[in-house]
Amino acid sequence: MELEKASARLAPRSPWQAVDMGTQMFRRWAWPTVKIWLAFTLLPFVLLLSVAWTQEVYWPMVLFWWLKPAWERPLLAWYSHALFAEELTLKQLFKRWKQYALPGLFAQLTWRRLSLARSFNTAIWQLEGARGEQVSQRHQVLHRSPSNRAGMLTIILLHIEQFMGYGLMALIYTLVPWQFNLELSDWFFEQSLLQTVIATCCLYLVLCITEPLYVACGFALYLNKRTWLEGWDLQLGLTRIGRRRAPAGAAAALLIALLATPFSEPAQAATNDVDAMHSEQQEVIELLAGEDYMPFETRTSREWKDRDEDAENSSWWQEFWKAFFDRADDQSSSSRKPFSIPDNLIWAVFWALFAGIVLWLLMKVSSQLGFATPSRKRKHDIPTHVAGLDIRHQSLPDDIAGAVEKALEDRDIRTAMSLLLRVSLATLLREYPVPLAAGSTEQHCLRTLQREHGNATGIDVLKPVVDAWVRTAWAHRPVTEEEVRSLLGQWQAVRFVEVEHGDPA
């Protein structure tokens, strides 16, 4: 590593300043890194998406997400060379893939896959080539206090990735010419296959931006930590000073070299001395990075901004909070921690909440991933309203056919279709109770019935009724009277048997 060729100023920074340097690296090399991401991931993504589309399964997309550490390796290899004035081509990256991609990849795809510090730790395997016990030693050295904030970087980028993905999906859904159900429950739990494909493609487009940015910021954090520990800024400064003084001392150096020539050792001995010097230098670096020679202490305190001790116009509310925090600071003066809350307790509460949220999400999406177990059938409450329509039997006329014909005579297609839809939903939901959330739409009811009961009696008739209602009520393209009478005839041809949920309609 030739530090003199670095295109960025290597100086000790705070973690967030280092992250800002990573964002500048991404802005400078955005297009080359996006091309690298597309070159290595586009074909696997298309293949896995086609498998998910044809087989109607979700595990190919989960597999693509799980392999993200492998997709990030070429980006880190390119950044590490570009920062030191060597921009690799795609051909070189493909040719050297085994050299930079395989070290430590198995660990990152198994027990280290969910590590929040992945962007920082990848450099230990890939750039340093650490193996075995050396990996643990380098982890201990590079993760010593103060924190690198690599975990917080992962959390922030994850939220940015989700916000961008949902924003792009919302934009597409509002621009498509046909109707999409935008209910929150449908976005997460009741998506059709087309909606899932659109969401997956949106997420991949977002990854084209966030993944190069994530790798660049993690690489910047790694460079910053080594700068703190190994004094790269001092090394560069001394090198510049030596170069400025080199012309003046050239003659003296030549004279010393001539005088020392008779006493010089063989070349092999000089090589051994250089190797020994590098080994000793590494030992000194690790020693100086320890707590004995480089102690770090992080303190947190609160201070009132622009506080005037002699102010007499402060409200009672301000005085209360001043007294409250002053008492808290006095009680925690020994530990310098606000309210003297133990860090272990804070982290325990945080991880408990995090684990609870993760388990809740896994339970909710387990059916989409194919891991859902057969649930016991239970009776569900029949909803009273669907898509704003009253489907209670007492709200429907006794003679549905007569009411529909009367509406058609009045040229009121919407009323006729609403009567037909209401009686269809009321009858089917009594025959086949299904779990429905409050405010469910007609399409949501149809998809739930199809999922729970397949093409049972009447459900295959409900689909054209729903389609005709959507065209009439939402697309403002009313169906013809003949179509309404045809749908009414299909519905009257359906005969329901007596079931325990209620009398036949």
N, C-alpha and C positions, 0 to 999 in steps of 0.2 A: 504494500500500500504506500504510494508516494503522496504524502500529505501536501507537498508543494503544488501538485496539479489539481487540488480540489477547487471546484468552481464556486464553492460557498465558504464563507468565513467560519472556520472551526473555532468556536469560543464557548466557554462554559455558559450555559443558558438555563433558565428554569424549564421544567417540563413543557409548559404551555408555549413558551417561546420556541422550543424545539419543534413542537407540533406545528406552529406557524411556519417554521422553516420547511417542514414537510409539505405544507400546502403550497408554498412557493415553488418547491421542486415539482409538484404535480402541475401547477399552472405553466411552468416553463416547458415541461415535457409531456403535456396532456395528450397530444395526438399520437406520438410514438407509443406511449404506454397503453392507450386505448386500442391501437392496432395490435399490440402484443396480446392483450386480453382477448380480442376477437379471434386472433390466429390460433390460440391454444384452446379456447373454450367454445367457439361457435359451433363447430362440427359435433363435439360431444353433446352440447345442449340440444341441438336439433335432433340428434339420434334418440336421446332420452325422452325428449318431448314427443316424438313420433310414437315411441313405445307407450308412453302414458296415454296418448290420444287413442291409439288402436286398441289397447288392452283395458282402457278405462281404469287405470290404477294410478296411484300417487307416489309409489316408492321410487320411480326413476328421478323425480324432481328432488326427493329427499336425498337420494344418492348424489346428485349434482351439488346440492348444498353441502353435504358431508365432505366432498372432495375439494372444498375451497382452499385448504392449505396447499394442495398440489397445484391449483391454478395460480396461486400467489407466488410460487417459486420463480417463474420466469420474470415477473415484474421486479422482484427484489434483485435478481441477477442483473437486470438491465440498469436499475437505479445505481447499484453499487459500482458499475463500470462507468456510467455516464457522469457521475459526480466527479470522477477522476479522469475526465477528458477522453473517454473511450466509449462511444455509442455502438453497441453491438447490433448487428443485423438479425433479422428473423432466422436466416440460415444458420448463423453462428449459435443462436439460442437453441434451435432444434438440435444442432450437432452436439452441443455441450450439455444437453438435458440431463443425462445420467450423472454428470459431475456435480451439478448444483441442486438437482431436484430430489435425489434419493437419500442423501444424508439426513437422518432424523425424520424422514417422512412417515415411516411406520408408526413411530410414537405419536406424531401429530394427528394421525388418522385413527388412533385407538384411545389410549388413556389420557393423552394430552389434547384431544380434539376440542373439548369445551373450555380450554384454558383462555381466560380473558386477556392474557399477555402474549397471545400468539404472534402478533405483529413484531413484538420485541424479541421473543425467544427464537424465532426462525433464523435470525442472523447468527446465533451461536452455532447452529449446525451448518448452515449454508455458507456463511462467510468465514467463520473461524475453523470450520471442519472439525469441531470437537467430537470426541467419541468416548463412550463408556463413562468412567468415573470423572473424566475431564468435563463432561457436560454438567454434572452436578456442581463441581467446583466453580465453573464459570457462572452458573445460575446464582450461586451464593454470592459471588463477588459483584455481579452486575445488578442484582436485585437488593443490594444493601441500601439502607436509608441514606438519603431521602428517596421517596417513592418516585418511580419513573412515570406514573400515571398511565401506564399502558392499558390496564384494565378499564379505567375510566374512558380512555380513547375508544376502546371496543364498544362500550355501552353507548357512547355518544354517536359513533358512526352507525351502530345498529338502529338507533332511533331515527337518524337522518335517512337511512336507507328505507325504513318503513314509511316515514312521512312522504318521501319522494315517490315510493311505489304506489301508495294509496292515492296520492294526488294525481299521478299519471293515469291510474285506473278511473278515477272520477272524471277526469277530462275526457277520456275515450268514451265512457258510458254516456256522458252528456252530449256527445257529438254523433253517436251512431244513429242511423235513421230508424231503427226498430226499437222496440221497448225492452229495457232491462229492468229487472227488479232491483232497486237500490236500497232495500231494507238492510239494516245492520245484520239481522239474523241470516239473511241470504248471502251476504258477503262472506261470512265465516263458516256457516254450517250447511247451507242448502244451495250451494252453487251448482249450476249445470256444468257440463263438461266444457262448453264453449267459454263460459265465464272463467273457469279454472285456467284454461289455456291462455286467455287474455291476461289474467292476473300474473301467470308465470312469465309471459313475455315481457310484461311491464317490469317485473322484478329483475329480469335479466338485463334490460336496458338500463335500469338504475345501477346495477352492479358494474356496468361498463364505466361508470363514473366513480362510484364509492370504493371499489376494490383497488384501483391504482392509487387513489387518495389514501386509503387505509394503509397500504404497503409503504407509501412514501412517508407518512407520519410515523409509523413504527420504525422505519429505518432511521429517520431523524432522531428519534428518542434513543436509539442504540448508539448513534454517533455522539450524541450529547453526553451519554453516560461514560463512554470511553474517553471523551475529552476531559471530563471531570476527574476520572481516575488516573489517566496516563499523562495528563498535562500536554495534550497535543498543541494547545495554543502557545505554551512556553517553548515547546520544541520548534514550532514554526517561527516564533519570534527570535530565538537564538540563531536559527538558520539564516534569517534575514540579516541579523547583525553581523554574522560571520561573513556573509557575502559582501556587505558594505566594506568590511575591513580587509577583505581578501587581497585587493591590489597592494595595500600598504605593507602587508605581511608576507607577500609572495617571496621576496628575497630572503627574508629570515627563515621562512619555511624551507626554501631550497637549500640554504646553508645547513640547517639542522639535519635535513635529509642526507646531505653529503657526508656530514660528520658521523651520522649514525649508520652509514652503509657498512663499514667493516664489522659492526656488531649486530647486524640484522640476522634474524632467525630464518630457517627454511620456510617456504611457502606453506607447507602442510601444517607447520606449527602455528602460523598466523591464522589459517582457516579454523583450526581447533580453538584458538583463542577467541575468534569472533563468535563461534557457536556457544562457547562457554559464557561469553559476555551477554549474548541474547538470553540465555537461560537464567543468568543471574538477574538481568534486567526484569524479566517476567516475575521472578520471585520477589524482587523489591517492590514491583508495582502491586502485587497481591498483598504484601505486607503493609505497604502504606495505605492500601484501601481498607484495612481493618479498623476496628473500633479504637484501637490504641493510638493510632497516628492520625486518623481522620474521623473523629467523633462528630456525629450530627445529632442535633436536638431540634425538634419541631415544637413550637409553642403557639398556642391559640389564645387570644385574648380579645375582649370587646372594649371599645372606647366610644364615647359619645362624640359625634361629629359636631364641631364648632360649639363645644360645651362651655358655657360661661358660669363659673362657680358663683358669681355675685348677681346673677340674673334674678330679679324679683318678680318678673312678669310671667314666670312659668306656670302652666296650668297644673291642677292637682293630678291630672293623668300623667303628665311628664314627670312630676315629682315622685309619683308612685313607682313608675318604671325605673327611674334613676336609683331610688332606694332599693328596689328589688334586685337589680343587676349589681349594684355595689355590694350588697350582702352576699350575693352568689360569688362575686369575685373574691371577697374576703374569705369565704369558706373554702374556695378552691385555690388559694394562693400557693399551697404546697405543691399541688400537681399541675397548676396552670391550665386546668381543663374546665370548660364551662359546666357549672352545676355538678362537678365531680362525678359525672356518669362514667362508669368503667367502659373502656373501648370494647371489651369483650361482650358486654351486655348489648351495646349498640349494634355490633356486628351480628350477634346472635338474633336480635329482632329483625335486622335487615334480611339475613339469609332465610329466616323462617318465613317471612312474607314472600320473599322471592321463590322459595320452594313451593309455597302454597299456590302462587300464581301459575307457576309452571305445571304443577299437577292439575290444576283446574283447566288450563288450556289443553293439556294432553287428554284429559277425559272428554273435553268437548270435541276435539278433532280426531279422536281415535277411530271413529267410524269412517272418516275420509281416508285415513291411512291404511285401512283394512285390518285393524287390530281389534275391532269392536266385538264383544262377545254377545251371543244371543240374549236379549233381555226378556224378562218375564212379561207376558201380556197383562196389561192392567186396563181397567176402565178409565176412560178419559172424559172430562167434561165436554159436552157439546157446546161450541161457541154460539153466542146469540147473534153476533154480527160478523160479517166477512166483507172486507173492502167497503165498509160503510153501508152494506145491505143487511136488512133485518131478515134472518132466516128462521125465525121461530115459527112453528107451525100455526100458532094462533094468529100470526100476522098475515098469513097467506089465505087467499080466497079458497072456498071449498071446491069450486069448479075452476081449475087452472086452465083447462082448454078453452072454456067460455071466456075467461078473463083475457087470455091471450088473443083470441079472435076479436074481442071487442076493441082491444088496443090496436090491432091491425086495421080494423075498420076505421078507426080514428086516425090512421096513418102515424101512429106513435110507436115506431120500431123500438125505441129505447125502453119504453115501459114493458113491451112484450118480451124483450130479451131479458130484462131484469126479473120479470116473473118466472121465466123459464130457468134462469140461473139460480134464483133463490130456492125454488122447489127442488132443483137438482142437488144443490149443496145440502139443503135440509134433510133430504132423504138419504143421501150417501153418508153423511156424517152420523146419522142415527144408525145406519146399517154397519158402518165401518168406522168406529170412533178412532181418532188419531190425535196425537199431541199437537196442539196448535197454540201459538202465542197470541196474546191479545193484539188485535189489529192486523191479523194475517190477511194477505191479499188472496184473490181468487186463484192466481197462478201458484202461490205457495200452497194453498189447499190441494190443488191438483197434483203437484209434485209430491206432496206428502202422502196422499192417497196412493199414487202409483208406486212409491217406494215401499210403503207398508203392505199393500195388498195387490200389487201388480195390476193386471188387466181383469180385475174381478167384475162381476155383473154391474153395469151402469157406469163404471169408471171410464171405459172406452168411449161412452157416449158423452161424458162430461167434457172431454177435451175439445171437441168441435163447438160445444156450447160456450166454453170459456174463450176460445179463439174468436167466435162471432161477437161475444160481449166486448172483448178488448177492441175489436175493430169499430164497434158501434160507439162505445162509451169513451174510449181514450183516443183512438185514431180519428174519430169523427168521420168514419167511412161506413155508414150504416149498411147492414146486410139487407137483402130484398125480402119481401113478404113470403116469397116461395121458400127461401132458405129457412125462415123462421118456422113455417109450417112443416118443412121437412125435419127440422130438429125436434119439433114438438111430436111429430109422428114417431121418430126414433125413440124418444123418451117414453112415450106411451106404450111402445112395444116391449119395454123392459118390465119384467115381472119379478118382484121381490118376494121371497118366502118369509114366513114368520120367524123372527129371531128374538133373542132375549133382550135386545136393546130397545125394542119398541115395536109398535104395530106397523104393518106395511102401509106405505103412503099411496 
